[in-house]
């Protein structure tokens, strides 16, 4: 074989090897939105760009036109539960409807199993207003299940997050709400049903 052919064959073999080991995309491919896709949706994106991420146009749930502008809300299905939803709010400007805020209720709760790590009453009592998300997760010794997200447009204080942990009773839960301020998600409220 000629040297040129050998080099071309080697390069082709390497390309096939690298393609074969490429990581799979983490976004789902159905007409639902998962958390990976949710985070890809950014303020200022057009409804067409959101459609390309979500693989669906969604359903218009609200429209308004008035002195402050023209607005539209669209709802998309959660990839995690038939009871969940993703809501994207749009304002018409620069020739298109563009994202101004988004929220997601995933329709899921912390999974209870006999052996999984649960939030205890002692851990729950150590969670205080203003504590960071990382500190709460360290206190609970588990990351919990994100049940709700909200990202607004006008200030960083318009970011909210709810996380739930299982407790000893399979009918109970511990929920901590966070708002984003001072560079981190921080506890704004907490509640628990010990079942």
N, C-alpha and C positions, 0 to 999 in steps of 0.2 A: 504494500500500500504506500501511496505517496504520503509525505509528511503533512501536506495540507489536508488530506482526507482524514488522517489519523487525528489531527488537531480538531477538525470539525466534529468527528465522531466523539472525541473526548468531551468537547464542550456541550454537545447534545446530551450525552450521558449525565454530565454534571447538572445541566438544566433540569432534566427529568428527575434526577435525585432530589434536587432542591424543591421542585414543585411537589413531589411526593411527600416531603416532610413539612410542607407549609401548614401552619396551624389553621384549624377550621374557624370560620367566622363565628363570632359569639352572638351575633344578632339573629333573632328568629326570622324565618322567611315567610311566615303567614301574615294575614291581614290583621295582626294584633301588634301591640307595642310591649316590649319588655324593658327592663331597666337600662340595658345597654343602649337601646334605641332612644329611650326617654332622655338620657344624658346627651345624646347627639343633637337633639333639637335645641337650637339656640335662638335667643332673641334676635329679631331682624330677619330670620329666614322667611321665605315665601311659603305659601300653602303648598305649592308644587314641590319645594324642597322637603317639606315635612312628609308629603305623600311618598316621595322617593325613599325616605327612611322607614316609614310605617307600612309601606306596601298597600296602602288604602287611602282614599280621600277622607275617610271618617264621615260622621253625620253632623250636619249643622244643627245645633241645639238652641242657638240664640243669635239674633241679629239686632243691631240698633244703628240708626243714623240720626245725627243731630248736630247741635252746635259744636260739640267736642270731637266730632269725627264719625267715621263709619267703622263699626266693630262687628265681629263675628266670633262665636265660640263653636268649636268642633269637638266631638267626643269620639274617642277611639277605644277599642276593646283591649282589656288587659290580657297579656299573654299568660297570666298566672291563675285567673279565675273568671268564671262567667259573671261573677258579681262585682268585678273590678272595672275601672275605667281610667282613661287618660283624657284630660281636658286641656285643649290648647286654645288660648285666646289670641285673636288677631285684630289688628287695626289696619285699615286701608291707608297706605301712604307710599310714595315713590312708585306709583303705578301698579301696586299689588297688595294683597292682604299679607301682612307680616306678623310674625309671632311677637307678642308683648308679654305673655306669661304662660305658664304651664303648671299643671298639677296632676298627680296620679294617686288614686286609691287602688291599691293592687288587689284588693279582694282576698287577701290571705292573712292569716294570723300565725303567731308563733306555734310551731308544731310541738305537740306534747307527745313524748314517749316515756316509758318507764325509766329509761337510762339516760336521757339527754340532760344537759346542764340546765338547771332552773334558777330563776331569781328567787332568793330567799327574802323573808321579811327583814332580816338583819341587813342584807345588801341593799334592799329598797330604802331602808331608813337612812343609809349613808349618802343617798343621792340628794343633792341640794341644788337650789336655784342657782344658775350660772355655771354649774359644773360642765366641763367639756364632754363631748360625745366620747372621745377616747378615754377619759377618766371614768365615765359611766360603764363603758365596756370592760374596762379593767376591773372595776368594782364588781360587776356581774360575772366576770370571768367567762363571758361569751358575747358574741356580737349582736345577738337578737335578730329579729326579723323586721325589716322596714315595711311598714304598712301604708305610709302616706308621704308624699313629697309635694312641696309647692315652691315654685320659683317665680317671683314677680320681676318687675322691670325697673322700678324707680329707685330702689336702694337695696343694699346688701341685707338690710334687716327684713326684707321680704322673702326670706328663704326659711321654710319650715320643714320639719322632718319628724315623723312619729315612728318609734321603734317599740316593738312588743317582745316580751319574754314570757316563756311558760313559767308556771309556778307548780308547787307540789300537787295541787288539784288539777286534774285534766280539764275541768270546767273553768278554771281561773286564768288570770293573766296579769302581767304588770306592764303598763304602758308609760313611756316617757316621751314628752314632746320637747322638741328643740327648735330654737330660732338661731339664725346666724347673726352673730355680732362679735366685735373685737377679734376678728380673724378666725373664728371657730364656731361650730355648732355648739350651743350651750342650752342647758336645761331651762325651759320656761314653765313647765308644769309636769306633774306625774300623777298617776292614779293606778290603783291595783284592785282587783277582785280576787280574793284568796280562795273562793269557791268552797 
